[in-house]
Amino acid sequence: MLVIMICLALLGFSMWYVPFRFARLCGLKRTWPLQVAVFLLMAGFLGMLQTGLYTSANPAIAAACNVLGFLFAFHIYLFVFLFTAHILSPFFKRITDKGIAVAGVLHALGIVGFGFIQAQSFTVTHHEIEVRGITQPVNIMHISDLHLGAQRKEGYLKKVIEAVKQHQPEIVLYNGDMLDSDIVLTPELFALFESIDAEQYFIIGNHEFYIDTAKALQLIAGAGIHILRNEMTETHGIQLIGMEYMSADRATFDSHKVNDLTIEEELPKIARDESRPSVLVHHSPVGAQYVSNGNIDVMLSGHTHGGQMFPGTALIGFLFPRNKGRYQIGETTLLVSQGTGTFATWMRIGSFNEIQLVKLIPKPLAN
């Protein structure tokens, strides 16, 4: 909570500082028009996230939300440049004020453009995990945070499906936030999933609760994807447990809370054999201590996007200490994906879109 408050305070400061500093550098007599413009931009962007406009089925609103995202990122990077240049100004006395202003604009535009390009593709990362009790390897394609909606539609999904077919996993796991807009809730899009020749499972993320949840789940199930909603199924010698988005426990703050469920309370309710190999899939990498106490071998998560774009990539660790990559909690291996898509800002700076190919292999018996 403290980190969120600090970030909001910095954002508020930037809303005053950027117009003020930019006007001074350009020799403008009036600052208030720029301040009003920046305020409206920030209010529009934050309002978009809070009121659910991003989930609208209206293409014009979706496009406007994307524009707001780019302008928000431009503002952030212009702020970072101008503030840094201000501090270091004694070392750059030969550069004119207007030169600094122009450089700041070009710098921000360059980063936004680079970030947009970075967000158009994904990388398949490979992970090998030893699991007790299995007799043969099992290949799992872990796809988290696809975020089909205002930014990604049929074209991007086809690329993801081609990657699945290329790697030929036995199991495909869609670990939450597959969707973030009603605009993609069409039978034509979900028909694409039917071409995958592998077991497919879906676990509900927080964004599925922001849209028409019932219709989304109906289309997902209709595409032949099994929905695991706080339940366990057995496949390929493992107990596969899927838990819909929930908080770790009642004491932990969750800014994305969508229900009153907690991992601490719900996991013990799922009947399973704790002596057998098990994989738990939950959208957010929280509650790992309860998962470990439940004798779960592997936990797969996403949600964090690895911070998605700087400075978020530097701050995400304060909100989620385990925010990307591999961690060991007792006997449980936690693997956190940076996500296959993006949200709010259609950019990647300091992170990348990721699909994880997870190979479970038999764990050697101890001597």
Secondary structure, DSSP 8 states (H G I E B T S, - for coil): -HHHHHHHHHHHHHHHHHHHHHHHHHT-S--HHHHHHHHHHHHHHHHHHHHTGGG-S-HHHHHHHHHHHHHHHHHHHHHHHHHHHHHTGGG-TTS-HHHHHHHHHHHHHHHHHHHHHHTT--EEEEEEEEETT-SS-EEEEEE----BTTTB-HHHHHHHHHHHHHH--SEEEEES-SB--GGG--HHHHGGGGG--SEEEEE--SGGGTS-HHHHHHHHHHTT-EE-SSEEEEETTEEEEEE-S-BS-SSS--TT--SS-BHHHHGGGS---TTS-EEEEESSS--HHHHHHTT-SEEEE--SGGGSBTTHHHHHHHH-SS-SEEEEETTEEEEE---SS--SS---BS---EEEEEEEEE-----
